[in-house]
């Protein structure tokens, strides 16, 4: 099956009960698809709803309208109506998320933070940690830090730990939330390589990338989100 | 590794209601808990979360509703239809209950080793050397120095007592553990250590957990799914990060927006 992700007339409105039930429309009528081996980038100005779309696909925002269809092996799952445990199963095997910010877990070393998704997919601990170390080395995280919990790392180091965690496992669909923001040129180049390797493995990717140079290199297609504005509709 | 798509739930609550006289403890609570899943019950003091937990763990009889549990033979049984002996056996072997106050879950006047060993003896272990060996092993898993095995828990700090209580609960290899504010009253560094330990044990042992907490950060770190309660009723349920990142009910929005940022 070529199509890995298909959004069909997706819409989202936030209702702020603490502000007297104020309704804030975010997006409406979002429809597009992403194929295997393709990297699609969401375009549009800040506040157009790019992150909200990514979060609805990952399931940490509720999708109120429309369908979000993801292919899982030969099955099609609609995330908008899936039970929580179906979403958890998708996150374990099918959908990965590379975000900008690391949610630090007390006392867990950088190496284990990175290895965790691979272990969750069934790889042995020693083998997973070996892959984690290789990735941390590629992303120029100093070896002295690998055994330490990332809470005290610099912002850039934490971000690279999180990128390694996002790329380590194999997910047929990978969501990229500004993976290169605030990275230096050398590390940006590493991320570009990682994305290209995933493409070659047939991974479908959907990303938010404000960095125009990187977008130029990795995007196969740009979907302009401002066309789905709920305010215009 | 947690298999999120196993076909059968481990625990099923249907319309669980508990009144104290004409006051509501909890009302009409229904959910299913699946193997390997961690479910957090959150809400403010008096929201009914501990009442619900006590009903689930058969420490309190519900006024109405049913609670079913999948026994090791695969059969789904109504917990309140079991004989008292069957229920006690379940609580001693297949279940754990971690109290907020460790003194409620430990025997304070016998040694740490005996606290862990006692649960083993309850399931038929009689060989002293084996029991002591297993107890020692578990003390180390919860990061209590083996040289403290003969000390009684009165000589332990709050964090150590809590870790000992966890060892005592997990030594029999339970499938389901109930936790009532397990990190409440501990200072933050002790709490972080305990959370990390719990997180590791839950993942390694594939435990199912129902955890009551008012601390949303604890719920975020440990749980897959969340139930938000208020005035004895469930007002919102869902994936933990979805409830916290995109709360729907007015009360949940208030709860989430009241978290202090560090």
Interface residues (C-beta under 8 A of the other chain):
Chain A: X14 X15 X16 X17 X18 X55 X59 X60 X61 X62 X84 X85 X86 X87 X88 X89 X92 X105 X106 X107 X108 X119 X120 X121 X122
Chain B: X1 X2 X4 X5 X34 X37 X192 X193 X195 X196 X199 X221 X224 X225 X238 X239 X241 X242 X245 X246 X248 X249 X250 X253 X254 X257
